Amino acid sequence: MSNTRKTLHAIDTRFTWSGSKAKEFIKLAKEEYGSPMPYGAIRQLIRLACAKFVEANRKEENNNGKTSI
């Protein structure tokens, strides 16, 4: 795993998708995968974004006293 990919993973695992952090993530992704980004890399980023969105929603539901699936 390259240093940039390690950094991408570290950022991905520690932040919620705020605007500035998302921009930082995309910038690092473009450095790693090139611009335009390969189709596989775009799919990977979409999966990460969806996973983070679902995770954030579950945490929010749990904080509101609801149960999540």
C-alpha positions as CSV (number, residue, x, y, z in Angstrom):
1,M,0.0,0.0,0.0
2,S,1.5,3.4,-1.0
3,N,1.9,6.2,1.5
4,T,-1.0,8.1,-0.2
5,R,-3.3,5.2,0.1
6,K,-2.3,4.8,3.8
7,T,-3.2,8.4,4.3
8,L,-6.5,8.0,2.5
9,H,-7.4,5.1,4.7
10,A,-6.4,7.0,7.8
11,I,-8.5,9.9,6.8
12,D,-11.4,7.7,5.8
13,T,-11.4,5.9,9.2
14,R,-11.3,8.9,11.4
15,F,-13.5,11.6,10.0
16,T,-17.1,12.3,9.4
17,W,-17.8,13.6,5.9
18,S,-17.5,17.3,6.5
19,G,-16.9,19.5,3.5
20,S,-13.2,20.3,4.1
21,K,-12.3,16.7,5.0
22,A,-14.2,15.4,1.9
23,K,-12.2,17.8,-0.3
24,E,-9.0,16.6,1.4
25,F,-10.0,13.0,0.7
26,I,-10.8,13.7,-2.9
27,K,-7.5,15.6,-3.4
28,L,-5.5,12.7,-2.0
29,A,-7.5,10.2,-4.1
30,K,-6.7,12.2,-7.2
31,E,-3.0,12.2,-6.3
32,E,-3.0,8.4,-5.8
33,Y,-5.2,7.4,-8.7
34,G,-4.5,10.2,-11.1
35,S,-6.9,12.6,-12.8
36,P,-9.1,11.6,-14.5
37,M,-9.6,8.8,-12.0
38,P,-9.9,5.2,-13.2
39,Y,-13.4,3.8,-13.2
40,G,-12.5,1.2,-10.5
41,A,-11.2,4.0,-8.2
42,I,-14.3,6.0,-8.6
43,R,-16.4,2.9,-7.7
44,Q,-14.2,2.4,-4.7
45,L,-14.7,6.0,-3.5
46,I,-18.5,5.7,-4.0
47,R,-18.6,2.6,-1.9
48,L,-16.6,4.3,0.9
49,A,-18.9,7.4,0.7
50,C,-22.0,5.2,0.9
51,A,-20.5,3.2,3.8
52,K,-19.7,6.4,5.7
53,F,-23.2,7.8,5.0
54,V,-24.9,4.6,6.4
55,E,-22.6,4.6,9.4
56,A,-23.3,8.2,10.2
57,N,-27.1,7.6,9.9
58,R,-26.9,4.6,12.2
59,K,-25.0,6.6,14.8
60,E,-27.5,9.4,14.5
61,E,-30.5,7.0,14.9
62,N,-28.8,5.4,18.0
63,N,-28.2,8.9,19.5
64,N,-31.9,9.7,19.0
65,G,-33.0,6.6,20.9
66,K,-33.9,4.6,17.8
67,T,-32.6,1.2,17.0
68,S,-30.8,0.5,13.8
69,I,-30.8,-2.6,11.6
